[in-house]
């Protein structure tokens, strides 16, 4: 089937991301665009992703589900970056931990030299 620009309706199944989400008047909600992988764009992109999480009820789901949705929504390159992080089994299922690692990865650290 050819791909179109139509928005797809979220289906609400028991145990799904949006099980407890509020009902939206339009019945559709589009996740944020794929992340550009430009460091300066991360804060705004994360803010949009977290709004999406609240609107769909993802923020009430398991950390593992939130992490998987974050990485999927960011785009293919996020998988490679995620794999490069060293996590314990529990850390890799924590949305806050994974978000912090991505933020640390993209924040440019500057060395300031004082004379």
C-alpha positions as a LaTeX table, in Angstrom:
\begin{tabular}{lrrr}
\hline
Residue & $x$ (\AA) & $y$ (\AA) & $z$ (\AA) \\
\hline
Unk1 & 0.00 & 0.00 & 0.00 \\
Unk2 & 1.51 & 3.40 & $-0.96$ \\
Unk3 & 2.39 & 5.71 & 1.87 \\
Unk4 & 0.36 & 8.86 & 2.17 \\
Unk5 & 0.55 & 12.02 & 4.24 \\
Unk6 & $-2.61$ & 11.08 & 6.12 \\
Unk7 & $-2.51$ & 11.03 & 9.88 \\
Unk8 & $-3.29$ & 7.66 & 11.33 \\
Unk9 & $-5.68$ & 7.26 & 14.23 \\
Unk10 & $-4.20$ & 5.87 & 17.39 \\
Unk11 & $-5.84$ & 2.63 & 18.35 \\
Unk12 & $-6.47$ & 2.10 & 22.03 \\
Unk13 & $-5.81$ & $-1.47$ & 23.12 \\
Unk14 & $-5.43$ & $-2.75$ & 26.64 \\
Unk15 & $-1.78$ & $-2.40$ & 27.59 \\
Unk16 & $-1.00$ & $-0.05$ & 24.71 \\
Unk17 & 0.78 & 3.26 & 24.97 \\
Unk18 & $-2.44$ & 5.22 & 24.91 \\
Unk19 & $-4.65$ & 3.03 & 27.06 \\
Unk20 & $-5.33$ & 5.77 & 29.61 \\
Unk21 & $-4.98$ & 8.73 & 27.26 \\
Unk22 & $-7.62$ & 11.42 & 27.10 \\
Unk23 & $-9.93$ & 11.21 & 24.11 \\
Unk24 & $-8.92$ & 13.79 & 21.57 \\
Unk25 & $-11.59$ & 15.58 & 19.60 \\
Unk26 & $-9.89$ & 14.87 & 16.28 \\
Unk27 & $-9.04$ & 11.27 & 17.20 \\
Unk28 & $-5.54$ & 11.67 & 15.81 \\
Unk29 & $-2.23$ & 12.66 & 17.28 \\
Unk30 & 1.05 & 12.75 & 15.43 \\
Unk31 & 4.32 & 12.16 & 17.29 \\
Unk32 & 7.03 & 14.79 & 16.89 \\
Unk33 & 9.08 & 14.74 & 13.70 \\
Unk34 & 12.25 & 12.65 & 13.77 \\
Unk35 & 15.04 & 14.32 & 15.69 \\
Unk36 & 17.55 & 16.27 & 13.56 \\
Unk37 & 20.50 & 15.16 & 15.74 \\
Unk38 & 21.61 & 18.77 & 16.04 \\
Unk39 & 22.55 & 19.41 & 19.69 \\
Unk40 & 20.79 & 22.78 & 19.85 \\
Unk41 & 17.50 & 21.16 & 18.76 \\
Unk42 & 17.36 & 18.57 & 21.56 \\
Unk43 & 15.72 & 20.60 & 24.36 \\
Unk44 & 12.81 & 21.69 & 22.16 \\
Unk45 & 12.43 & 18.22 & 20.64 \\
Unk46 & 12.36 & 16.58 & 24.09 \\
Unk47 & 9.74 & 19.10 & 25.20 \\
Unk48 & 7.52 & 18.17 & 22.23 \\
Unk49 & 8.07 & 14.46 & 22.85 \\
Unk50 & 7.08 & 14.83 & 26.51 \\
Unk51 & 3.92 & 16.71 & 25.51 \\
Unk52 & 3.14 & 13.84 & 23.15 \\
Unk53 & 3.70 & 11.39 & 26.04 \\
Unk54 & 1.24 & 13.24 & 28.27 \\
Unk55 & $-1.36$ & 13.60 & 25.52 \\
Unk56 & $-1.23$ & 9.89 & 24.66 \\
Unk57 & $-0.86$ & 8.53 & 28.18 \\
Unk58 & 2.62 & 7.18 & 27.47 \\
Unk59 & 3.87 & 8.94 & 30.61 \\
Unk60 & 1.73 & 6.49 & 32.63 \\
Unk61 & 3.19 & 3.44 & 30.92 \\
Unk62 & 6.29 & 1.44 & 31.87 \\
Unk63 & 9.70 & 3.08 & 31.60 \\
Unk64 & 10.72 & 0.45 & 29.07 \\
Unk65 & 7.80 & 1.39 & 26.82 \\
Unk66 & 8.68 & 5.09 & 27.17 \\
Unk67 & 12.34 & 4.42 & 26.30 \\
Unk68 & 11.45 & 2.34 & 23.24 \\
Unk69 & 9.04 & 5.00 & 22.01 \\
Unk70 & 11.65 & 7.73 & 22.58 \\
Unk71 & 14.29 & 5.90 & 20.55 \\
Unk72 & 11.87 & 4.91 & 17.80 \\
Unk73 & 10.51 & 8.45 & 17.51 \\
Unk74 & 13.98 & 10.02 & 17.47 \\
Unk75 & 14.96 & 7.94 & 14.46 \\
Unk76 & 17.33 & 5.21 & 13.37 \\
Unk77 & 20.49 & 7.02 & 14.46 \\
Unk78 & 19.21 & 7.01 & 18.06 \\
Unk79 & 19.54 & 3.20 & 18.15 \\
Unk80 & 23.27 & 3.45 & 17.48 \\
Unk81 & 23.73 & 6.12 & 20.13 \\
Unk82 & 21.64 & 4.18 & 22.67 \\
Unk83 & 23.71 & 1.04 & 22.11 \\
Unk84 & 26.89 & 3.03 & 22.80 \\
Unk85 & 25.68 & 3.91 & 26.32 \\
Unk86 & 26.58 & 1.57 & 29.15 \\
Unk87 & 23.51 & 0.76 & 31.21 \\
Unk88 & 22.50 & $-1.66$ & 33.90 \\
Unk89 & 19.37 & $-3.64$ & 33.12 \\
Unk90 & 17.31 & $-1.28$ & 35.28 \\
Unk91 & 18.86 & 1.92 & 33.86 \\
Unk92 & 18.03 & 1.01 & 30.27 \\
Unk93 & 14.35 & 0.79 & 31.26 \\
Unk94 & 14.32 & 4.21 & 32.95 \\
Unk95 & 13.05 & 7.02 & 30.73 \\
Unk96 & 14.69 & 9.68 & 32.92 \\
Unk97 & 18.06 & 7.88 & 32.86 \\
Unk98 & 18.01 & 7.40 & 29.08 \\
Unk99 & 16.87 & 10.99 & 28.48 \\
Unk100 & 19.72 & 12.24 & 30.68 \\
Unk101 & 22.25 & 10.17 & 28.73 \\
Unk102 & 21.01 & 11.60 & 25.43 \\
Unk103 & 21.15 & 15.13 & 26.88 \\
Unk104 & 24.72 & 14.55 & 28.08 \\
Unk105 & 25.62 & 13.10 & 24.69 \\
Unk106 & 24.36 & 16.15 & 22.80 \\
Unk107 & 25.31 & 18.94 & 25.18 \\
Unk108 & 28.52 & 20.50 & 23.96 \\
Unk109 & 30.94 & 20.84 & 26.83 \\
Unk110 & 33.23 & 23.82 & 26.59 \\
Unk111 & 36.54 & 24.11 & 28.37 \\
Unk112 & 37.03 & 27.64 & 29.54 \\
Unk113 & 40.64 & 28.64 & 29.99 \\
Unk114 & 41.38 & 31.44 & 32.40 \\
Unk115 & 44.65 & 33.32 & 32.22 \\
\hline
\end{tabular}
